[in-house]
Amino acid sequence: MTDMFPVLRVLGILIMIFALTMGLPLAVSWFGRDGVWHIYPVAMAATLAVGCGLWWTLRLFRRELQPRHGVMLVTLVWVLLPLFAALPLMLATHEIGRPMSFTHAYFEAVSGLTTTGSTVLTGLDALPVSMNVWRTFLQWVGGMGILILAVAVLPLLGVGGSQLFKAEAAGPVKDAKLTPRMTETAKGLWGVYALFSAACALAYWAGGMDPVNALMYMFSTVSLGGLSPHDASFGFYQSPLLEAIAVGFMLVASCNFALYFVAIRKGHWQGFWGDPELRATLFTLVGGGLLVSALLWVKGVYAPLDALRYGMFNLVSIATTTGYATVDYLSWPVFAPVFMLLLSGVATSAGSTGCGIKMVRMLILLKQARREINRLVHPRAVQPVRLGDAVVDNRVIFSVLAFMLVYGATIIGLSMVLLLTDLDPVTAFSAVIASVNCMGPGLGSVGPASNYAVLTDFQVWVCTLAMLLGRLEILSFMALLTPAFWRR
């Protein structure tokens, strides 16, 4: 049990850091006079009290975290932080006479921090503005991962951060250092994230949004989260200019932020454009958008320019796991929404703010499949799997194969659980896929014209678990369930 104490001590520090993020909605509520400012100090005080209690009680247990500690801490953070994130939601909705249950509040908080973008709330336009700011800000905090931010801060408090970085970083390859120190790497990644965030907010403002809405849509665009302060999602504006700005920044955020960091740091972009995963990601998104646009035109759904506008925006939004919608795409030919849902699992890069399988894993799987086919013809040939100029280690290939097995089993297993509750198959499978991929809207009853409020509490908890598993990339959580993990 004492092996958990260093982890819980660091968890206390992270909870205290998280409490400070409530200062933003507090400021918005105070200056915007939306009538609920007093609930944020209460939520902040409760969060600080828990964090301080953990840290003070275990302050003497100072130890460099090991890999297993990193996995444990990442899991605890993504499971427990939504408890505190849900406090302002519950208090604010109670204050305005629309109380949320704990189930719905926790779901909404998980959806925010995991950048899923699913919601159980209706009447978003009538909510206090600070509550919508908090919902979207959670996505921005979760987008790059609060633990990567913590890696930049915790060394100042005497806590090593390398194991946190490795546990939190997405994708099959996690050990490559961009700088000699993990702290500098984390600061660099967050610096790039902040730079793109500022550019996105300014672009939305220049495109016609008021400053507060520009801030909220920036939070949910750069994080590829998709939560909106309006029931009509991005369709509230009906602006081709704003949609084009959103598409541009969604494409930017779907690529590996480490590539931006290296390109900016070295002052040249040759390696950036030469990255095979980046090229595959952009080709898939742009090519998929053009394919859906052509389908909408050929089928007579829209005129050519409208087909390009709606097809490109909605495909890029869904495929990048953002989840914005400007129209009810379930009324399109059935190929389009199913195609978009499937792309949400693969069309973002490792090291981006998106979730799902990630493009690098798909490339490795495709190259491994080609190698096995070639072995049937040339069994003695030595054919290493390559990504660009680099040879992929067999251990990475085995890791990808294991991930895909568990990923598929998770989707099938949770979908079957929802089917046991008599949910229709389209809604059940799409809700699980959308949740595991942290994408947001699904098909059927949880499509873009509806939300997850139509589900029962048990069904909501299944989708909540799916979101957490998707954000943790499944294997981290599964590792905790193995006896070997708990052996010292």
C-alpha positions in Angstrom: 0.0 0.0 0.0 2.8 2.4 0.8 3.9 2.0 -2.9 0.8 4.1 -3.7 1.7 7.0 -1.4 4.1 8.8 -3.8 1.4 8.5 -6.5 -1.3 10.0 -4.3 1.1 12.8 -3.2 1.6 13.8 -6.8 -2.2 13.4 -7.4 -2.8 15.9 -4.6 -0.5 18.4 -6.4 -2.3 17.9 -9.7 -5.7 18.4 -8.0 -4.5 21.7 -6.5 -3.3 22.8 -10.0 -6.6 21.8 -11.5 -8.5 23.8 -8.8 -6.8 27.0 -10.2 -8.4 26.4 -13.6 -11.8 27.3 -12.1 -10.5 30.9 -11.9 -11.4 31.4 -15.6 -15.1 30.7 -15.4 -15.1 32.7 -12.1 -13.7 35.7 -13.8 -16.1 35.4 -16.8 -19.1 35.0 -14.4 -18.0 38.0 -12.3 -17.4 40.4 -15.2 -20.3 39.0 -17.3 -22.7 39.1 -14.3 -24.4 35.8 -15.3 -25.6 35.3 -11.7 -23.6 32.2 -10.7 -20.2 33.6 -9.8 -20.5 32.5 -6.2 -20.5 28.7 -7.0 -17.0 28.7 -8.4 -15.2 29.7 -5.1 -17.1 26.9 -3.4 -16.1 24.3 -6.1 -12.5 25.7 -6.0 -12.3 25.5 -2.2 -13.6 21.9 -2.1 -11.1 20.9 -4.8 -8.2 22.6 -3.1 -9.1 21.1 0.2 -8.9 17.5 -1.2 -5.7 18.3 -3.1 -4.0 19.9 -0.1 -5.2 17.1 2.2 -3.6 14.5 0.0 -0.4 16.4 -0.5 0.1 17.4 3.1 -0.7 14.0 4.5 1.8 12.3 2.2 4.3 15.2 1.7 7.2 13.1 3.1 6.8 10.4 0.5 9.1 11.9 -2.2 10.3 9.5 -4.8 11.0 9.5 -8.5 8.1 7.9 -10.2 8.6 4.5 -12.0 6.8 3.5 -15.2 4.1 1.6 -13.2 3.5 4.7 -11.1 3.0 6.8 -14.3 0.4 4.4 -15.5 -1.3 4.4 -12.2 -1.3 8.2 -11.9 -2.6 8.8 -15.4 -5.5 6.5 -14.8 -6.3 8.1 -11.4 -6.1 11.6 -12.9 -8.5 10.9 -15.8 -11.0 9.1 -13.5 -10.9 11.5 -10.5 -10.5 14.9 -12.0 -13.9 14.8 -13.7 -15.4 14.4 -10.1 -14.1 17.9 -9.4 -14.8 19.2 -12.8 -18.5 18.2 -12.3 -18.9 20.3 -9.2 -19.4 23.7 -11.0 -21.8 22.0 -13.4 -23.9 20.6 -10.6 -23.9 23.8 -8.6 -24.6 26.1 -11.5 -27.5 24.0 -12.9 -29.0 23.8 -9.4 -28.7 27.6 -9.1 -30.6 28.2 -12.4 -33.3 25.6 -11.6 -32.1 22.9 -14.0 -30.3 20.5 -11.6 -28.1 17.8 -13.2 -27.8 14.4 -11.7 -24.3 13.2 -10.7 -24.4 10.7 -13.6 -25.0 13.4 -16.1 -22.6 15.9 -14.5 -19.8 13.3 -14.4 -20.5 12.3 -18.0 -20.3 16.0 -19.1 -17.0 16.5 -17.2 -15.5 13.3 -18.7 -16.7 14.4 -22.1 -14.9 17.7 -21.6 -11.6 16.5 -20.2 -11.3 13.6 -22.7 -12.1 16.1 -25.6 -15.0 13.8 -26.6 -17.6 16.6 -27.1 -20.7 14.5 -26.2 -23.3 16.2 -24.1 -26.4 15.5 -22.1 -27.4 19.2 -21.9 -30.1 21.0 -23.9 -30.9 24.7 -24.0 -27.2 25.5 -24.2 -27.9 29.0 -25.5 -29.7 29.8 -22.3 -27.0 28.5 -19.9 -24.9 31.0 -17.9 -22.0 32.0 -20.1 -19.5 31.0 -17.5 -20.8 27.4 -17.5 -20.3 27.1 -21.2 -16.8 28.6 -20.8 -16.1 26.0 -18.2 -17.3 23.1 -20.4 -15.2 24.2 -23.4 -12.2 25.1 -21.2 -12.1 21.6 -19.9 -11.5 20.4 -23.4 -8.6 22.8 -23.9 -7.0 21.6 -20.7 -7.5 18.0 -21.6 -6.5 18.5 -25.2 -2.8 18.4 -24.8 -3.2 16.5 -21.6 -3.0 18.1 -18.1 -0.2 15.7 -17.2 2.0 17.0 -20.0 1.5 20.5 -18.5 2.2 19.1 -15.1 5.5 17.7 -16.4 6.6 21.3 -16.9 5.5 22.3 -13.4 6.1 19.4 -11.1 10.0 19.5 -11.3 9.8 22.9 -9.7 8.0 21.1 -6.8 10.6 18.3 -6.6 8.7 15.7 -8.7 10.3 14.0 -11.7 8.1 14.0 -14.8 9.6 11.6 -17.4 7.3 8.7 -16.4 4.3 11.0 -16.5 5.2 12.1 -20.0 5.6 8.6 -21.3 2.3 7.4 -19.7 0.3 10.4 -21.0 1.9 10.7 -24.5 -0.3 9.2 -27.3 0.8 6.7 -29.8 3.0 3.5 -30.0 6.3 5.3 -29.8 6.7 7.3 -26.6 10.4 7.3 -25.7 11.8 9.8 -28.2 12.9 12.9 -26.5 12.6 16.2 -28.4 14.9 17.9 -26.0 17.4 16.5 -23.5 14.9 17.2 -20.6 11.3 16.1 -20.5 10.4 19.4 -18.8 11.6 21.4 -21.8 9.8 19.1 -24.1 6.5 19.6 -22.2 7.0 23.3 -22.2 7.7 23.4 -25.9 4.6 21.3 -26.7 2.4 23.5 -24.6 4.0 26.6 -26.1 3.0 25.4 -29.6 -0.5 24.6 -28.3 -0.9 28.1 -26.8 0.4 29.7 -30.0 -2.1 27.9 -32.2 -4.8 28.6 -29.6 -4.2 32.4 -29.7 -4.1 32.3 -33.5 -7.4 30.4 -33.6 -9.2 32.7 -31.2 -8.1 35.8 -33.1 -9.2 34.3 -36.4 -12.6 33.5 -35.1 -12.9 37.0 -33.7 -11.8 38.5 -37.0 -14.3 36.2 -38.7 -17.3 37.7 -36.9 -17.6 36.0 -33.5 -17.8 38.0 -30.3 -14.7 37.7 -28.1 -16.3 35.2 -25.6 -17.6 32.9 -28.3 -14.3 33.1 -30.2 -12.6 32.0 -26.9 -15.0 29.1 -26.4 -14.9 27.8 -30.0 -11.1 28.1 -29.9 -11.0 25.9 -26.8 -13.1 23.2 -28.5 -11.4 23.5 -32.0 -7.7 23.4 -31.1 -8.4 20.5 -28.6 -10.5 18.7 -31.3 -13.2 18.5 -28.6 -16.3 20.0 -30.3 -18.4 21.1 -27.3 -20.4 24.1 -28.3 -22.2 26.9 -26.4 -25.1 26.6 -28.9 -27.6 23.8 -29.4 -27.1 24.2 -33.2 -23.3 23.5 -32.7 -21.2 25.2 -35.4 -24.3 25.6 -37.6 -25.4 28.4 -35.3 -23.4 30.8 -37.4 -24.1 29.6 -40.9 -20.9 31.3 -42.0 -18.7 29.8 -44.7 -15.8 32.0 -43.5 -16.0 30.7 -40.0 -16.4 27.2 -41.2 -13.3 27.5 -43.4 -11.3 28.9 -40.4 -12.5 25.9 -38.3 -11.5 23.4 -41.0 -8.0 25.0 -41.2 -7.4 24.7 -37.4 -8.9 21.3 -37.1 -6.4 20.1 -39.8 -3.6 21.8 -37.9 -4.6 20.2 -34.6 -5.0 16.7 -36.2 -1.2 16.6 -36.8 1.6 15.7 -34.5 2.5 18.8 -32.3 6.0 17.5 -31.9 6.6 18.1 -35.6 5.6 21.7 -35.1 7.8 22.1 -32.1 10.9 20.7 -33.9 10.2 22.7 -37.1 9.9 26.0 -35.1 12.8 25.2 -32.9 15.2 24.3 -35.8 13.8 27.0 -38.1 13.0 24.8 -41.0 10.1 22.7 -42.1 11.7 20.0 -44.4 11.3 17.3 -41.8 7.7 18.4 -41.1 6.4 17.9 -44.6 8.5 14.7 -45.0 6.7 12.9 -42.1 4.8 9.9 -43.6 2.1 10.0 -40.8 1.4 13.7 -41.4 1.0 13.2 -45.2 -1.3 10.3 -44.6 -3.4 12.2 -42.1 -3.9 15.2 -44.4 -4.4 13.1 -47.5 -7.1 11.1 -45.6 -8.9 14.2 -44.3 -8.8 16.3 -47.5 -9.4 13.3 -49.8 -12.3 12.0 -47.6 -13.8 15.5 -47.6 -13.6 15.7 -51.4 -15.1 12.2 -51.7 -18.1 13.1 -49.5 -18.6 16.4 -51.2 -18.6 14.7 -54.6 -21.2 12.1 -53.3 -23.5 14.9 -52.1 -23.3 16.6 -55.4 -23.8 13.5 -57.5 -26.7 12.4 -55.4 -28.3 15.8 -55.8 -28.3 16.7 -52.1 -26.6 20.1 -52.7 -25.3 22.3 -55.5 -21.5 21.9 -56.1 -20.3 24.7 -53.9 -22.7 23.8 -51.0 -21.7 20.2 -51.4 -18.0 21.2 -51.0 -18.8 23.4 -48.0 -20.9 21.0 -46.0 -19.1 17.8 -47.1 -15.6 19.1 -46.3 -16.5 20.8 -43.0 -18.5 17.9 -41.5 -16.1 15.2 -42.6 -13.1 17.0 -41.3 -15.0 17.7 -38.0 -16.1 14.1 -37.5 -12.9 12.4 -38.8 -10.6 14.5 -36.6 -12.8 13.5 -33.6 -13.9 17.2 -33.1 -17.6 16.5 -33.5 -19.0 19.9 -34.7 -22.0 19.7 -37.1 -23.5 22.3 -39.3 -26.3 20.1 -40.7 -28.0 16.9 -39.7 -25.8 14.6 -41.8 -27.9 11.6 -41.0 -30.2 12.8 -43.7 -27.4 12.3 -46.3 -26.8 9.1 -48.3 -26.0 6.4 -45.7 -22.4 6.0 -46.9 -21.4 9.5 -45.8 -22.2 9.3 -42.0 -20.9 5.7 -41.7 -17.7 6.7 -43.6 -17.2 9.7 -41.4 -17.7 7.7 -38.2 -15.2 5.0 -39.3 -12.6 7.7 -40.2 -12.8 9.1 -36.7 -10.8 6.1 -35.5 -7.8 6.7 -37.8 -7.6 10.2 -39.2 -5.5 11.9 -36.5 -1.8 11.7 -35.8 -0.1 10.4 -32.7 1.0 13.5 -30.7 -2.1 15.4 -31.8 -5.1 16.4 -29.6 -7.2 13.7 -31.3 -8.0 10.2 -30.1 -8.8 6.9 -31.7 -6.4 4.4 -33.2 -4.1 7.1 -34.7 -2.8 7.1 -38.2 0.7 5.8 -37.3 -0.8 2.6 -36.1 -2.8 2.1 -39.3 0.4 2.7 -41.3 2.3 0.1 -39.3 -0.6 -2.4 -39.7 -0.8 -1.8 -43.4 3.0 -2.2 -43.9 3.0 -5.3 -41.7 0.1 -6.8 -43.7 2.1 -6.1 -46.9 5.2 -7.7 -45.5 3.2 -10.9 -44.6 1.7 -11.0 -48.1 5.2 -10.7 -49.6 6.5 -13.5 -47.4 4.0 -15.8 -49.0 5.8 -15.2 -52.3 9.3 -14.7 -51.0 9.5 -16.5 -47.6 13.3 -16.0 -47.2 13.3 -12.3 -48.0 14.3 -9.9 -45.2 11.7 -7.1 -45.4 11.7 -4.7 -42.4 8.7 -2.5 -41.8 9.7 1.1 -42.4 8.1 4.4 -41.6 9.9 7.0 -43.7 13.6 6.2 -43.3 13.2 4.5 -39.9 12.9 0.8 -39.3 10.0 -0.1 -37.0 11.0 -2.3 -34.2 9.2 -5.6 -33.9 8.2 -4.8 -30.3 6.3 -1.7 -31.6 4.6 -3.9 -34.2 3.5 -6.4 -31.5 2.3 -3.5 -29.3 0.2 -2.2 -32.2 -1.3 -5.6 -32.9 -2.1 -6.0 -29.2 -3.7 -2.5 -29.1 -5.9 -3.3 -32.1 -7.0 -6.5 -30.6 -8.0 -4.8 -27.3 -9.5 -1.9 -29.2 -11.8 -4.1 -31.3 -12.7 -6.3 -28.2 -13.6 -3.1 -26.2 -15.9 -1.8 -28.9 -17.6 -5.2 -29.4 -17.9 -5.8 -25.7 -19.4 -2.4 -24.7 -21.7 -2.5 -27.7 -23.1 -5.8 -26.6 -23.6 -4.4 -23.1 -25.7 -1.6 -24.6 -27.6 -4.1 -26.8 -28.5 -6.0 -23.6 -30.3 -2.8 -22.5 -32.5 -3.0 -25.6 -30.8 0.0 -27.3 -31.1 -0.3 -31.1 -28.0 -1.6 -32.8 -27.2 1.5 -34.8 -27.3 3.7 -31.7 -25.4 1.2 -29.6 -22.5 0.5 -31.9 -22.1 4.2 -33.0 -22.3 5.5 -29.4 -19.5 3.2 -28.3 -17.4 3.9 -31.4 -17.9 7.6 -30.9 -17.1 7.4 -27.2 -14.0 5.2 -27.6 -12.7 7.5 -30.3 -13.6 10.5 -28.2 -15.5 11.9 -31.2 -18.9 12.9 -29.7 -22.0 12.5 -31.9 -22.8 9.1 -33.3 -25.6 7.7 -35.4 -29.2 6.9 -34.6 -30.6 8.4 -31.4 -27.3 10.0 -30.5 -26.8 11.7 -33.9 -26.0 15.4 -34.5 -29.7 16.5 -34.1 -29.9 14.9 -30.7 -27.6 14.1 -27.8 -26.8 11.5 -25.1 -29.6 12.7 -22.8 -31.9 10.1 -24.6 -29.9 7.3 -22.9 -30.7 5.8 -19.5 -28.3 6.3 -16.6 -26.8 2.9 -17.1 -26.2 3.5 -20.8 -24.6 6.9 -20.0 -22.2 5.1 -17.6 -21.2 2.6 -20.3 -20.4 5.5 -22.7 -18.5 7.3 -19.8 -16.4 4.2 -19.4 -15.8 4.0 -23.2 -14.6 7.7 -23.2 -12.2 7.0 -20.3 -10.8 3.9 -22.0 -10.4 5.8 -25.3 -8.5 8.6 -23.6 -6.3 6.2 -21.8 -5.7 4.3 -25.0 -7.2 1.2 -23.3 -3.9 -0.7 -22.6 -3.0 1.7 -19.7 -6.3 0.8 -18.0 -6.1 -2.8 -18.8 -2.6 -3.0 -17.3 -4.0 -2.1 -13.9 -6.2 -5.2 -14.0 -3.3 -7.6 -14.4 -1.8 -9.3 -11.3 1.7 -8.6 -12.7 1.1 -4.9 -12.4 0.7 -5.1 -8.6 3.7 -7.3 -8.0 6.6 -5.3 -6.6 
